[in-house]
Amino acid sequence: MNIEILEKFLQNQQSSEIRRQLSEEMKKSKRYTGVRDIYFIHTDEANQPRLIDENLAEDSVKRFGDCCKQLKELKRFDREAKPFTKRMEDPSGQTYVIAGVPIVSKKAETIGMLIIEEGIETVKKITKDVTLNSIPYFLFSGLFVLFSFSTFLIYQFWVQRKVTIQVGETEETYQGEFQSMLQTMRSIRHDFINHIQVIQGLLQLKKEERALEYVNSLTSEVISMELPFKVKNPALFILLQSKWARAQNDKVDMHIFVNDDEQFTKLKSIDLIRILSNLIDNAFDATLVLPESERFISIEAKATQAKYIFKVENIGPTIPEENVHKIFKAGFSTKQERHGVPRGDGLSIVKQVVDMYGGTINVTSVKNSTIFEIEIPV
């Protein structure tokens, strides 16, 4: 609608040219929309509602059944200046629907309401057509919502399952380390009782100097249980501390080389522990079959700009060449069961973790030396 023509009409209602232009504009809008009627309502200077249709007739308000009542409502709509829809009846008892929106001038002033009028049967037909045309959309929307909800449930189930698996693996790893530490502590406790008995016997024999020498030697041994350097990654520090204490207790010559300033943050702590704890435990199993004087384990953990490198070496039995690829299969082991507990899962866990990060494992086993070297790109 050309609102400027309506503004001109309200300012100069006597101009025949403006009246003609307004009438043509309203007829054109009526043809374009296909509605039964179209008109304006505005409040005049006497604060009365005036209805202006395409014929610009002043008595066109008589189309309403209850004229006064309807005019009051139209006046309210005009005053509130808000869009509205209303079901009405004309004097002949025929039902129709009117809908209106405020008309705003260039000065941002509301100058009236634009109203369209349509028969109820047409409205019902439009509603039916819209509903029928919307069925495919409703079906698609319903299926989409169902699909989205199903996807969400599947994703939730997958996340929960993955979390449960990871929690289980984490608990299993730390339980293993805890049991290893507990075994070490039991052994230390057993030795501690023996040491106390020796000191007690020396004191009973009045050999205080010998007892002092013995205590001093024990002090050195306790100090040797402490890891002689710091590691920035807390989980790695605890792991190496427990393995170092075990090595001292089992009389294993252990050497550890770790980058002082590296925290290995590109690896999850649990994955870092799963790699090194299993490799070191395997190294202990292999080297402990030898006499104390021959037991040896070397551990390296370093980082370059491109990768992490973990290397564990031990002196012990050679791995036969035909078994090098088999040792990473779950359940495969060249060792006997301990107390009915199956062996052979440690290296398969290592391989799973390394594969997950796109890394590689290289095994070198020659006489008196076996080396596991792992590289993980970062």
Stockholm file with secondary structure:
# STOCKHOLM 1.0

chainA/1-378         MNIEILEKFLQNQQSSEIRRQLSEEMKKSKRYTGVRDIYFIHTDEANQPRLIDENLAEDSVKRFGDCCKQLKELKRFDREAKPFTKRMEDPSGQTYVIAGVPIVSKKAETIGMLIIEEGIETVKKITKDVTLNSIPYFLFSGLFVLFSFSTFLIYQFWVQRKVTIQVGETEETYQGEFQSMLQTMRSIRHDFINHIQVIQGLLQLKKEERALEYVNSLTSEVISMELPFKVKNPALFILLQSKWARAQNDKVDMHIFVNDDEQFTKLKSIDLIRILSNLIDNAFDATLVLPESERFISIEAKATQAKYIFKVENIGPTIPEENVHKIFKAGFSTKQERHGVPRGDGLSIVKQVVDMYGGTINVTSVKNSTIFEIEIPV
#=GR chainA/1-378 SS CCHHHHHHHHHCTTCHHHHHHHHHHHHHHHHHHTCSEEEEEEECTTSCEEEECTTCCTTGGGGSSSHHHHHHHHHHHHHHTCCEEEEEECTTSCEEEEEEEEEECTTSCEEEEEEEEEEHHHHHHHHHHHHHHHHHHHHHHHHHHHHHHHHHHHHHHHHHHHHHHHHHHHHHHHHHHHHHHHHHHHHHHHHHHHHHHHHHHHHHTTCHHHHHHHHHHHHHHHHHTSCSSCCSSHHHHHHHHHHHHHHHHTTCEEEEEECTTCCCTTSCHHHHHHHHHHHHHHHHHHHTTSCGGGCEEEEEEEECSSEEEEEEEECSCCCCGGGTTGGGSTTCCSSCCBTTBCCCCHHHHHHHHHHHTTCEEEEEEETTEEEEEEEEEC
#=GC SS_cons         CCHHHHHHHHHCTTCHHHHHHHHHHHHHHHHHHTCSEEEEEEECTTSCEEEECTTCCTTGGGGSSSHHHHHHHHHHHHHHTCCEEEEEECTTSCEEEEEEEEEECTTSCEEEEEEEEEEHHHHHHHHHHHHHHHHHHHHHHHHHHHHHHHHHHHHHHHHHHHHHHHHHHHHHHHHHHHHHHHHHHHHHHHHHHHHHHHHHHHHHTTCHHHHHHHHHHHHHHHHHTSCSSCCSSHHHHHHHHHHHHHHHHTTCEEEEEECTTCCCTTSCHHHHHHHHHHHHHHHHHHHTTSCGGGCEEEEEEEECSSEEEEEEEECSCCCCGGGTTGGGSTTCCSSCCBTTBCCCCHHHHHHHHHHHTTCEEEEEEETTEEEEEEEEEC
//
